[in-house]
Amino acid sequence: MADIRRLTRNDYDVFKRMDTGIEDDYVLRIFPRLVESDSEYLYGMFEDDALLSICGISLYGKGRYAMLGRLRSDRRHQGKGCSTNLLSRVIEDFQINENIRWFGGHTQINNKAARRVFSKLGFHGESVTHAVILKKPEHLKGHTPGPVWEEVTDPSHKRSLLMQYASKVFPYECYYPLPYDEVFFTDAYMKASSFYINKAEDRFMIIRNDVKGEAYAHVKYSWDDAFHQPGFYETVLEYWKKNSENDGCWFDFTEAGFQTIPNTTAFEFQDPWILYGQWKRNHLDFLMKSTCKY
């Protein structure tokens, strides 16, 4: 009989023994932080002393948004529905939290196993993005040159610009897009974010330092015309110059925006990502019944 529970520091060794096929798994490196966090959780499915599958859940926006991820299964037990069963149980446990409004997951297009799990849970694919990282600015070509955009420092002006954000999905952090909601824009988040507006005052960008393994200047821009906007990349490069501890500049392009990249040599690319989501319902009808063969 499988047992599902939240992981603790004492589970580190059994997690380390899982045969996930993932080399240099970052979850191992941050395991102590994850199991002791107030906003991030790791759950595992056990049979006897063996850990069959794990998943994580992170809460954002004052606990209103729950992002599922960090799915790992022991390869010796794959194909038995354990990941679906584990996620279903975790969602069910968090469903009683009246503060949560949305459950979601973010995975790469080529991760067919994770996508099957999210589909079985009734999650809908909400948006596809390309994570593009500017690494070699000396090779940047094909953009429209222009003056550096004006920095916006007034807090009320920053918030008024956010009201004009032209996407239903907001790239809250690298790897973590979420449905746009003003709840994310705390005073601390706004203070750590630099805003820039173009001369015509019809475009703006947000840049915020983020660390996900490497340090990035995370550029948040909700239009598909970055390469055609005069001074866009001059502004990004000026920010990078002032924040030289960053290893690159991270962009989240839509498919349309991705197709406008004129020269790829300056960038590093990842396989496209897809955001799945499900707004919370009063009933658990979107949850699968257990399909694990244990």
Backbone bond lengths (Angstrom), bond angles and torsions (degrees), N, CA, C in turn:
res aa  C-N    CA-C-N  psi(-1)  N-CA   C-N-CA  omega(-1)  CA-C   N-CA-C  phi
1 M - - - 1.469 - - 1.526 108.78 -
2 A 1.320 117.22 125.82 1.459 121.28 -177.78 1.524 110.47 -77.32
3 D 1.323 115.16 144.75 1.462 122.43 178.86 1.521 108.34 -117.69
4 I 1.323 117.02 134.04 1.460 122.17 179.94 1.520 108.57 -118.05
5 R 1.327 116.12 129.31 1.462 120.06 179.34 1.526 110.08 -158.10
6 R 1.328 114.40 167.85 1.458 120.39 176.22 1.531 109.24 -73.20
7 L 1.332 116.05 139.99 1.458 120.76 -179.71 1.527 111.15 -80.61
8 T 1.322 115.22 152.97 1.461 122.80 177.29 1.530 108.61 -128.41
9 R 1.323 115.16 176.95 1.467 119.99 177.43 1.533 111.77 -56.15
10 N 1.312 116.16 -31.41 1.464 120.40 -177.75 1.523 113.00 -67.92
11 D 1.345 117.22 -12.37 1.465 121.03 -178.39 1.526 112.66 -94.00
12 Y 1.324 117.02 3.12 1.464 119.82 -175.89 1.528 111.81 -58.22
13 D 1.318 117.72 -46.83 1.464 120.71 -175.98 1.525 111.82 -66.09
14 V 1.333 117.23 -39.52 1.466 118.99 -179.80 1.529 110.26 -70.19
15 F 1.330 116.96 -33.69 1.464 119.77 174.73 1.532 110.02 -65.84
16 K 1.305 116.28 -40.41 1.464 121.08 -179.72 1.525 111.18 -62.09
17 R 1.325 117.29 -28.01 1.471 121.22 -178.97 1.521 112.91 -82.26
18 M 1.330 118.12 -8.09 1.464 120.12 178.30 1.528 110.51 -63.83
19 D 1.315 116.17 139.32 1.466 121.75 176.35 1.528 108.20 -96.81
20 T 1.337 115.45 82.80 1.467 120.22 -177.57 1.521 112.75 -91.22
21 G 1.324 117.39 -16.97 1.456 120.68 -176.26 1.513 113.68 79.19
22 I 1.339 117.17 4.63 1.466 121.46 -179.57 1.525 108.84 -96.31
23 E 1.312 115.84 117.51 1.460 119.98 178.54 1.525 110.15 -81.59
24 D 1.314 116.03 140.10 1.468 122.20 177.23 1.533 110.58 51.04
25 D 1.326 116.44 53.25 1.467 121.90 -176.65 1.533 110.03 -65.83
26 Y 1.335 115.61 121.76 1.468 119.74 -178.33 1.531 112.09 -64.53
27 V 1.337 117.72 -25.03 1.461 120.08 179.96 1.531 110.49 -62.53
28 L 1.319 116.75 -34.29 1.467 119.40 175.75 1.524 111.09 -61.59
29 R 1.332 115.98 -39.18 1.465 119.83 -176.96 1.522 112.12 -68.76
30 I 1.334 116.82 -34.51 1.464 119.38 -175.88 1.529 111.88 -106.03
31 F 1.325 116.99 11.84 1.462 121.69 -176.27 1.527 112.72 -52.18
32 P 1.341 119.73 -48.74 1.475 118.80 -178.88 1.523 112.81 -58.55
33 R 1.328 116.82 -39.90 1.472 119.23 180.00 1.519 111.05 -67.14
34 L 1.332 116.83 -41.06 1.460 120.25 -177.16 1.523 112.07 -64.21
35 V 1.320 117.03 -40.37 1.470 119.11 -174.38 1.522 112.32 -80.82
36 E 1.329 117.62 -9.16 1.464 119.98 179.90 1.524 112.55 -115.29
37 S 1.324 117.32 5.88 1.461 121.70 -178.03 1.527 111.20 -78.20
38 D 1.334 115.54 154.17 1.466 121.11 175.15 1.523 112.34 -89.78
39 S 1.334 117.36 -9.84 1.463 120.35 -177.30 1.523 113.04 -126.32
40 E 1.327 117.54 -3.90 1.460 121.85 177.97 1.527 108.68 -128.12
41 Y 1.327 114.97 140.57 1.461 119.91 -174.30 1.527 109.34 -137.24
42 L 1.307 115.89 147.70 1.458 122.43 171.85 1.519 108.78 -121.96
43 Y 1.336 115.47 132.45 1.453 121.24 177.44 1.524 109.21 -120.43
44 G 1.317 115.42 152.30 1.449 119.82 179.40 1.511 112.75 -137.33
45 M 1.330 115.52 151.66 1.463 122.13 173.18 1.531 107.97 -106.55
46 F 1.318 115.82 122.75 1.458 122.12 -176.81 1.524 110.57 -113.28
47 E 1.302 115.11 147.27 1.465 121.71 164.10 1.520 106.54 -129.58
48 D 1.304 115.87 115.47 1.462 121.37 -171.24 1.533 107.78 57.69
49 D 1.317 117.93 -121.85 1.460 120.48 -179.51 1.524 112.34 -101.63
50 A 1.320 117.58 7.96 1.464 121.27 -177.50 1.525 110.44 -98.37
51 L 1.318 115.68 137.38 1.460 121.96 176.40 1.522 107.82 -94.81
52 L 1.337 116.63 114.94 1.459 121.62 -174.64 1.516 112.69 -87.47
53 S 1.331 116.23 -37.74 1.461 120.33 -173.88 1.521 109.08 -158.33
54 I 1.334 116.53 149.01 1.462 120.92 174.11 1.525 109.23 -132.38
55 C 1.314 115.27 159.57 1.463 121.23 171.15 1.522 108.13 -151.43
56 G 1.303 115.49 157.97 1.452 120.88 178.56 1.511 111.05 -119.33
57 I 1.312 115.70 158.12 1.456 121.31 173.95 1.527 107.55 -140.67
58 S 1.325 115.42 131.66 1.466 121.79 -179.29 1.518 108.60 -122.32
59 L 1.327 116.45 137.28 1.457 121.87 -178.50 1.519 110.14 -104.48
60 Y 1.335 115.61 134.83 1.465 122.12 -179.23 1.526 109.56 -131.58
61 G 1.324 114.70 163.88 1.458 119.92 174.73 1.512 112.86 60.28
62 K 1.344 116.04 58.47 1.467 121.93 -178.54 1.524 111.79 56.24
63 G 1.334 115.18 32.10 1.452 120.53 176.11 1.510 115.28 80.86
64 R 1.339 117.92 11.64 1.465 119.98 -177.66 1.531 112.88 -84.21
65 Y 1.322 116.67 -23.57 1.460 120.97 -174.23 1.524 109.65 -119.88
66 A 1.327 115.89 125.31 1.461 122.22 -176.50 1.522 109.02 -113.77
67 M 1.328 115.83 113.79 1.458 121.21 179.99 1.521 109.47 -101.34
68 L 1.325 114.91 122.15 1.458 121.50 178.57 1.523 109.83 -92.40
69 G 1.306 116.11 148.15 1.457 118.91 179.51 1.509 111.47 177.15
70 R 1.343 114.69 -160.97 1.466 122.33 -178.99 1.529 110.91 53.74
71 L 1.333 114.67 39.07 1.461 119.85 178.80 1.524 109.58 -70.60
72 R 1.301 115.86 127.38 1.455 122.43 177.48 1.521 107.96 -140.78
73 S 1.320 116.44 134.36 1.465 120.68 174.75 1.518 108.97 -130.86
74 D 1.301 115.24 143.47 1.458 120.10 173.30 1.527 107.85 -67.02
75 R 1.322 116.50 128.28 1.462 120.23 -175.18 1.525 112.38 -62.11
76 R 1.305 117.04 -21.28 1.465 120.03 178.84 1.525 112.15 -75.84
77 H 1.340 116.56 -8.89 1.468 120.08 -177.80 1.529 112.08 -127.22
78 Q 1.328 116.90 14.45 1.457 119.44 179.96 1.523 110.69 -73.11
79 G 1.331 115.40 157.50 1.450 120.69 179.22 1.509 114.17 82.83
80 K 1.325 117.26 8.78 1.462 121.17 -178.50 1.527 112.23 -110.12
81 G 1.315 117.11 8.12 1.460 120.36 176.36 1.506 115.05 77.69
82 C 1.325 117.56 13.66 1.460 119.32 -174.75 1.523 112.42 -68.42
83 S 1.331 117.69 -36.79 1.465 119.74 179.95 1.521 111.01 -63.98
84 T 1.334 116.45 -41.82 1.461 120.21 178.45 1.520 110.77 -63.43
85 N 1.317 115.78 -44.25 1.460 120.40 179.59 1.522 111.05 -62.64
86 L 1.323 116.33 -43.73 1.457 120.74 -179.70 1.522 111.10 -63.14
87 L 1.323 117.16 -48.10 1.465 120.09 179.69 1.521 111.38 -62.80
88 S 1.325 116.83 -40.56 1.464 120.28 178.62 1.523 111.00 -58.36
89 R 1.320 115.28 -43.98 1.464 120.22 -179.37 1.529 110.78 -66.07
90 V 1.324 117.01 -42.18 1.465 120.44 179.76 1.523 110.40 -63.70
91 I 1.325 116.92 -45.11 1.465 120.10 178.77 1.520 110.24 -61.79
92 E 1.320 116.26 -41.86 1.465 120.11 179.28 1.523 110.75 -60.33
93 D 1.334 116.13 -41.98 1.464 119.64 179.36 1.524 111.34 -63.96
94 F 1.331 116.60 -39.70 1.459 120.27 -177.80 1.527 112.29 -83.39
95 Q 1.324 116.92 -14.54 1.459 120.49 179.83 1.527 111.51 -61.25
96 I 1.312 117.31 -29.00 1.466 119.85 -178.91 1.525 111.56 -74.39
97 N 1.329 116.48 -11.94 1.462 120.72 175.95 1.526 108.12 -74.67
98 E 1.314 116.98 105.65 1.463 121.36 -174.32 1.522 112.80 -66.27
99 N 1.317 117.00 -16.18 1.458 120.38 -178.27 1.524 112.18 -76.21
100 I 1.336 117.43 -27.42 1.464 121.22 -176.29 1.521 110.54 -74.10
101 R 1.333 115.71 131.71 1.463 121.86 179.64 1.524 112.72 -110.93
102 W 1.328 116.60 -24.16 1.469 120.34 -170.16 1.514 110.03 -146.64
103 F 1.340 115.32 138.20 1.456 122.43 171.18 1.523 108.17 -114.59
104 G 1.316 117.33 140.19 1.453 119.51 -179.92 1.509 112.56 -151.75
105 G 1.323 114.14 173.39 1.454 121.42 176.76 1.511 109.35 -151.25
106 H 1.317 116.42 146.18 1.465 122.22 -177.50 1.518 107.82 -125.61
107 T 1.320 116.90 118.77 1.456 120.09 -177.45 1.516 109.73 -143.35
108 Q 1.313 116.17 164.22 1.455 119.41 -179.70 1.520 110.57 -80.45
109 I 1.325 114.98 150.16 1.461 121.76 -177.24 1.527 111.24 -54.26
110 N 1.330 116.58 -38.16 1.464 119.78 -175.72 1.524 113.53 -81.04
111 N 1.329 118.08 -1.44 1.465 121.13 177.73 1.531 108.16 -87.46
112 K 1.308 115.12 79.49 1.458 120.41 -173.55 1.526 112.26 -65.55
113 A 1.323 116.51 -34.14 1.466 119.38 -178.74 1.522 110.94 -64.07
114 A 1.343 117.03 -47.44 1.465 120.30 179.55 1.522 110.77 -64.96
115 R 1.321 117.07 -38.55 1.466 119.99 -179.44 1.525 110.90 -65.50
116 R 1.320 116.83 -37.60 1.467 119.67 176.64 1.521 110.69 -62.53
117 V 1.327 116.15 -41.82 1.463 119.87 179.99 1.521 110.37 -62.10
118 F 1.332 117.45 -47.94 1.464 120.16 -179.32 1.528 111.28 -63.01
119 S 1.331 116.85 -38.22 1.464 119.77 178.42 1.522 111.15 -65.74
120 K 1.336 116.91 -40.43 1.462 120.46 178.22 1.522 111.53 -63.01
121 L 1.326 115.83 -30.71 1.462 120.06 179.29 1.525 112.30 -79.02
122 G 1.335 116.81 -3.60 1.458 120.13 -180.00 1.507 114.04 86.59
123 F 1.328 117.77 10.64 1.459 120.66 178.07 1.527 109.56 -74.20
124 H 1.324 115.88 147.27 1.457 121.82 -179.55 1.522 110.16 -107.14
125 G 1.333 116.48 140.18 1.456 120.48 173.93 1.520 109.72 -70.13
126 E 1.322 117.52 117.97 1.462 121.39 -172.78 1.522 113.50 -100.64
127 S 1.321 118.56 -34.91 1.464 119.76 -179.67 1.517 109.82 -162.53
128 V 1.339 115.52 150.52 1.459 122.82 176.64 1.519 107.99 -115.97
129 T 1.322 116.86 132.59 1.459 121.09 179.27 1.525 110.15 -133.85
130 H 1.327 114.23 157.30 1.454 122.25 175.09 1.525 108.22 -110.66
131 A 1.316 116.84 120.21 1.459 121.13 174.06 1.528 107.54 -82.10
132 V 1.327 115.81 115.21 1.464 122.47 -175.77 1.524 107.67 -123.27
133 I 1.323 116.90 127.25 1.464 121.12 -174.63 1.521 109.97 -117.89
134 L 1.310 115.90 118.58 1.464 121.54 175.63 1.524 108.34 -75.26
135 K 1.337 115.82 115.55 1.462 121.22 -177.05 1.528 112.82 -116.54
136 K 1.336 116.35 -30.44 1.464 121.09 -174.72 1.527 109.36 -123.37
137 P 1.315 117.09 78.98 1.470 119.73 -175.92 1.517 113.49 -60.13
138 E 1.325 117.42 -24.25 1.463 119.67 179.62 1.527 111.98 -67.25
139 H 1.343 117.22 -17.38 1.464 121.52 178.63 1.533 112.46 -98.65
140 L 1.314 117.09 3.77 1.464 120.51 -177.66 1.527 109.90 -69.35
141 K 1.333 116.36 121.80 1.463 122.05 -178.75 1.528 109.33 -140.81
142 G 1.323 115.32 160.08 1.460 120.71 171.90 1.507 115.36 85.42
143 H 1.326 117.79 -0.39 1.463 119.77 177.22 1.528 109.07 -88.72
144 T 1.311 116.01 164.54 1.465 121.29 -179.45 1.520 109.06 -89.57
145 P 1.327 117.75 114.74 1.469 119.62 -178.33 1.523 111.74 -70.89
146 G 1.308 115.73 157.99 1.458 120.59 179.05 1.511 110.52 177.32
147 P 1.325 116.91 177.84 1.470 120.52 -179.82 1.527 111.45 -71.16
148 V 1.325 114.65 153.49 1.471 120.45 175.99 1.526 109.31 -60.99
149 W 1.319 116.64 137.48 1.456 120.93 -178.88 1.527 110.57 -68.66
150 E 1.315 114.04 156.86 1.465 120.17 -179.14 1.529 110.22 -75.35
151 E 1.321 115.89 133.14 1.463 119.47 177.73 1.523 109.95 -79.80
152 V 1.320 115.71 137.27 1.462 122.78 177.76 1.526 107.55 -102.07
153 T 1.305 116.67 121.05 1.470 120.73 -178.18 1.524 113.18 -113.21
154 D 1.322 117.36 -19.54 1.457 120.32 -178.57 1.534 109.96 -70.39
155 P 1.329 119.07 123.02 1.468 121.39 -176.80 1.525 113.72 -57.19
156 S 1.326 117.70 -39.94 1.466 119.73 -178.84 1.525 110.84 -68.75
157 H 1.333 117.05 -35.45 1.471 120.25 177.10 1.526 110.11 -66.89
158 K 1.324 116.66 -40.60 1.461 120.29 176.78 1.529 110.86 -57.12
159 R 1.326 115.85 -45.90 1.463 119.46 -177.68 1.527 111.69 -68.46
160 S 1.321 116.70 -34.09 1.464 119.13 177.59 1.527 110.62 -67.15
161 L 1.336 117.19 -34.65 1.460 120.16 176.34 1.524 111.13 -65.72
162 L 1.318 116.92 -39.58 1.461 119.81 179.94 1.522 112.19 -61.52
163 M 1.318 116.90 -27.79 1.463 120.28 177.06 1.525 111.37 -65.45
164 Q 1.349 116.20 -17.52 1.461 121.21 -179.30 1.527 112.10 -98.06
165 Y 1.327 117.22 4.59 1.464 119.75 -176.75 1.522 109.39 -59.55
166 A 1.328 116.43 125.43 1.463 121.46 -166.15 1.525 113.83 -94.84
167 S 1.309 118.29 32.47 1.455 120.91 179.20 1.520 109.38 -144.05
168 K 1.324 116.07 148.59 1.460 120.96 177.37 1.527 112.06 -80.92
169 V 1.329 115.97 -11.30 1.462 121.48 179.10 1.518 108.40 -116.67
170 F 1.338 116.29 132.66 1.460 120.69 -178.83 1.525 109.40 -112.15
171 P 1.336 118.72 128.04 1.469 121.45 178.86 1.523 110.90 -76.67
172 Y 1.300 116.21 79.12 1.465 122.46 -172.44 1.529 111.53 -58.00
173 E 1.320 116.54 -46.74 1.458 123.30 175.23 1.521 107.89 -140.98
174 C 1.326 117.05 167.62 1.454 119.97 170.34 1.529 108.29 -57.74
175 Y 1.318 116.45 132.08 1.465 124.83 -178.60 1.526 113.69 76.16
176 Y 1.338 119.05 -6.76 1.461 120.17 -173.79 1.528 112.01 -128.32
177 P 1.345 117.04 75.99 1.465 119.27 169.35 1.522 109.66 -78.95
178 L 1.314 116.34 147.35 1.461 121.26 -178.43 1.522 109.22 -141.50
179 P 1.328 118.30 157.46 1.465 119.58 175.15 1.523 110.38 -56.02
180 Y 1.319 116.19 135.18 1.469 120.18 -177.56 1.528 110.17 -58.68
181 D 1.332 115.49 128.92 1.460 121.28 178.31 1.522 107.65 -156.46
182 E 1.307 116.94 133.53 1.463 120.97 -178.74 1.526 112.51 -63.28
183 V 1.320 117.57 -15.71 1.463 120.47 -178.64 1.530 111.82 -62.96
184 F 1.335 117.01 -23.56 1.462 119.98 -179.55 1.523 112.69 -72.04
185 F 1.321 116.44 -21.83 1.457 119.69 -168.61 1.526 111.08 -92.97
186 T 1.318 114.30 67.35 1.460 120.36 176.96 1.524 109.50 -70.09
187 D 1.310 115.94 165.69 1.468 119.30 178.17 1.525 110.71 -58.97
188 A 1.329 117.09 -39.25 1.464 120.65 -179.68 1.526 111.19 -66.01
189 Y 1.338 116.78 -41.36 1.464 120.46 179.36 1.522 110.43 -64.93
190 M 1.315 116.30 -42.44 1.462 120.63 -179.40 1.523 111.30 -66.25
191 K 1.316 116.39 -39.49 1.465 120.18 -179.59 1.520 110.85 -64.47
192 A 1.330 116.89 -33.93 1.465 121.36 -179.17 1.522 112.68 -83.37
193 S 1.329 117.86 -2.86 1.463 122.69 -177.58 1.523 110.22 -107.96
194 S 1.331 115.73 133.05 1.466 121.23 176.53 1.524 109.03 -99.03
195 F 1.328 116.65 130.45 1.457 123.15 -179.14 1.526 109.37 -108.83
196 Y 1.341 115.15 140.20 1.462 120.68 177.26 1.520 108.91 -135.96
197 I 1.331 116.27 139.70 1.460 121.78 -178.60 1.520 109.29 -124.86
198 N 1.346 116.39 141.84 1.465 119.40 -177.53 1.528 110.93 -79.42
199 K 1.323 116.10 173.51 1.459 121.57 -174.67 1.520 111.76 -63.22
200 A 1.334 116.47 -37.56 1.467 120.62 -179.67 1.525 112.29 -76.01
201 E 1.310 117.29 -9.50 1.464 124.53 -179.83 1.526 112.76 58.80
202 D 1.344 115.45 31.31 1.462 119.22 176.62 1.532 112.22 -117.55
203 R 1.328 115.96 4.79 1.455 121.67 175.90 1.532 108.64 -142.21
204 F 1.320 115.81 144.89 1.458 119.77 173.50 1.521 108.70 -145.63
205 M 1.310 115.21 158.79 1.456 120.74 175.28 1.521 109.15 -132.80
206 I 1.314 114.84 157.63 1.462 122.72 175.72 1.523 107.00 -121.56
207 I 1.312 117.27 134.98 1.465 121.13 176.11 1.524 108.01 -127.61
208 R 1.304 114.63 131.62 1.475 120.26 -177.90 1.521 109.03 -140.86
209 N 1.301 116.82 133.42 1.462 120.57 178.02 1.524 110.34 -69.06
210 D 1.331 115.65 138.87 1.458 121.42 -179.34 1.523 108.31 -145.35
211 V 1.303 116.43 151.04 1.462 121.50 177.80 1.520 108.55 -124.96
212 K 1.302 115.82 117.44 1.460 122.97 174.19 1.527 107.38 -134.73
213 G 1.325 115.76 78.97 1.451 120.05 -172.17 1.515 109.61 81.90
214 E 1.325 117.15 -61.66 1.457 123.35 172.09 1.524 108.66 -108.35
215 A 1.329 115.49 167.66 1.469 121.06 178.83 1.526 109.04 -94.28
216 Y 1.325 115.89 133.21 1.463 121.02 -177.25 1.526 111.28 -130.06
217 A 1.329 114.94 148.42 1.451 121.36 161.88 1.528 105.44 -90.03
218 H 1.322 116.83 106.42 1.465 121.34 -174.22 1.523 109.19 -88.21
219 V 1.329 115.68 111.87 1.462 122.22 -176.32 1.522 108.91 -94.31
220 K 1.326 115.81 123.98 1.463 121.79 -179.14 1.528 107.90 -112.84
221 Y 1.333 115.21 113.88 1.470 121.29 -175.21 1.517 107.01 -144.97
222 S 1.314 117.76 125.21 1.462 120.71 -168.06 1.521 114.69 -100.32
223 W 1.337 117.62 13.10 1.464 120.84 175.94 1.525 109.49 -114.77
224 D 1.340 116.10 165.07 1.466 121.22 -176.65 1.525 113.15 -99.80
225 D 1.331 117.37 16.22 1.467 120.38 -171.62 1.523 113.35 -116.67
226 A 1.325 117.75 29.70 1.468 120.49 -174.80 1.522 112.32 -56.92
227 F 1.324 117.32 -38.96 1.467 120.00 -177.39 1.525 112.57 -74.62
228 H 1.320 116.75 -14.17 1.466 120.41 -179.13 1.520 112.84 -102.10
229 Q 1.323 117.58 -6.71 1.460 120.56 -178.64 1.532 109.90 -88.47
230 P 1.334 117.57 117.39 1.470 120.35 -178.94 1.529 111.54 -56.31
231 G 1.320 115.22 128.78 1.454 120.37 175.10 1.512 115.73 84.58
232 F 1.329 117.53 -2.18 1.469 119.07 -177.99 1.528 110.68 -58.45
233 Y 1.315 115.81 -54.14 1.464 118.25 -175.96 1.521 112.72 -75.86
234 E 1.319 117.99 -25.72 1.462 119.41 171.96 1.529 110.62 -61.70
235 T 1.328 115.33 -37.20 1.468 120.57 178.87 1.525 110.88 -68.11
236 V 1.334 115.99 -44.76 1.463 120.41 178.72 1.530 110.80 -60.88
237 L 1.326 116.16 -44.98 1.467 119.77 -178.27 1.523 111.82 -68.31
238 E 1.327 117.45 -34.16 1.457 120.51 176.76 1.527 110.06 -65.31
239 Y 1.326 116.28 -40.76 1.466 119.96 176.78 1.527 110.28 -62.59
240 W 1.314 116.44 -45.40 1.464 120.89 -179.31 1.533 110.41 -60.91
241 K 1.322 115.87 -39.53 1.468 120.10 178.87 1.528 110.79 -60.74
242 K 1.328 116.34 -39.29 1.466 120.89 -179.53 1.531 112.09 -78.20
243 N 1.316 116.21 -19.21 1.469 121.73 179.69 1.529 108.12 -122.69
244 S 1.302 115.45 62.61 1.464 121.83 -170.20 1.526 113.40 -70.38
245 E 1.336 117.44 -7.71 1.463 119.33 176.81 1.527 111.88 -70.95
246 N 1.329 117.06 -14.89 1.458 120.61 -179.81 1.527 110.82 -75.08
247 D 1.330 115.23 143.61 1.464 121.31 -179.84 1.519 112.37 -87.65
248 G 1.315 117.50 -12.78 1.455 121.64 -180.00 1.512 110.51 -179.90
249 C 1.329 115.28 177.33 1.472 122.10 178.50 1.523 108.39 -114.92
250 W 1.308 116.17 123.65 1.471 123.57 -173.52 1.524 109.31 -98.68
251 F 1.351 115.64 129.94 1.464 122.29 176.23 1.525 108.78 -123.05
252 D 1.323 116.31 146.46 1.462 122.42 173.42 1.523 107.69 -112.20
253 F 1.339 116.44 98.42 1.457 121.35 -177.43 1.524 110.82 -92.64
254 T 1.330 116.22 140.32 1.458 120.01 165.81 1.523 107.87 -71.55
255 E 1.320 116.98 172.47 1.463 119.77 177.41 1.527 110.70 -60.11
256 A 1.338 116.42 -41.53 1.466 119.85 179.49 1.524 111.09 -64.44
257 G 1.321 116.92 -42.85 1.456 120.06 178.58 1.517 112.24 -66.46
258 F 1.320 116.10 -37.38 1.462 121.22 179.51 1.523 111.21 -61.09
259 Q 1.322 115.97 -37.51 1.464 120.17 -178.28 1.524 112.83 -69.61
260 T 1.323 118.12 -13.88 1.470 120.41 -179.27 1.525 112.66 -88.05
261 I 1.335 118.48 -5.23 1.465 120.42 -178.50 1.526 108.88 -65.79
262 P 1.334 118.57 116.03 1.464 120.32 -173.50 1.522 114.30 -82.93
263 N 1.333 116.95 -23.75 1.455 120.36 -175.58 1.524 108.21 -146.58
264 T 1.329 116.49 119.65 1.461 120.17 -170.64 1.524 114.07 -90.79
265 T 1.324 118.64 -9.98 1.468 120.25 -171.35 1.526 113.16 -67.00
266 A 1.326 117.60 -20.84 1.467 120.48 -178.90 1.525 112.45 -81.67
267 F 1.339 117.10 -9.99 1.457 120.83 -168.61 1.526 112.51 -119.45
268 E 1.328 114.42 157.13 1.458 122.35 165.33 1.526 107.82 -108.23
269 F 1.327 115.60 144.62 1.457 120.31 -174.35 1.529 111.13 -124.11
270 Q 1.315 114.94 151.83 1.455 122.25 172.30 1.519 108.07 -118.77
271 D 1.329 116.21 161.92 1.457 118.67 171.07 1.524 108.50 -61.09
272 P 1.337 118.04 147.32 1.472 120.46 -177.63 1.527 112.12 -56.77
273 W 1.317 114.64 151.35 1.460 122.79 178.73 1.525 109.76 -110.56
274 I 1.319 116.14 149.45 1.462 120.74 176.39 1.529 109.27 -128.19
275 L 1.315 115.17 133.23 1.463 121.84 177.75 1.519 109.12 -95.26
276 Y 1.322 116.17 123.07 1.461 122.42 173.78 1.522 108.84 -103.68
277 G 1.327 116.19 148.23 1.448 118.26 179.30 1.513 113.05 -155.77
278 Q 1.303 114.72 161.35 1.465 122.69 176.74 1.512 108.08 -151.10
279 W 1.326 116.60 117.49 1.461 119.45 175.17 1.516 108.82 -70.34
280 K 1.283 115.41 142.21 1.462 121.84 -174.45 1.523 110.63 -63.81
281 R 1.302 114.72 138.78 1.456 121.08 176.49 1.519 108.82 -112.88
282 N 1.322 115.02 167.23 1.462 119.30 179.98 1.526 111.74 -76.03
283 H 1.334 114.86 -17.52 1.457 118.83 -179.60 1.525 108.73 -121.36
284 L 1.284 117.07 166.02 1.459 121.93 -177.83 1.522 111.13 -97.22
285 D 1.342 117.10 32.42 1.457 118.93 -174.74 1.512 112.45 -69.59
286 F 1.348 117.51 -16.38 1.457 118.08 179.42 1.526 111.92 -87.47
287 L 1.320 117.01 -3.20 1.457 119.68 178.91 1.529 110.47 -86.27
288 M 1.296 115.60 140.53 1.454 120.79 175.72 1.523 109.87 -76.43
289 K 1.293 115.65 147.82 1.452 118.55 166.81 1.532 107.93 -72.54
290 S 1.284 116.26 161.05 1.463 120.19 -176.47 1.519 110.89 -57.57
291 T 1.349 115.54 130.04 1.459 120.41 177.01 1.517 111.34 -118.24
292 C 1.328 117.27 4.51 1.463 120.70 -179.05 1.529 109.97 -71.76
293 K 1.317 116.49 134.14 1.463 121.23 -176.91 1.524 111.42 -86.18
294 Y 1.317 116.52 45.42 1.458 120.90 177.16 1.517 108.22 -127.96
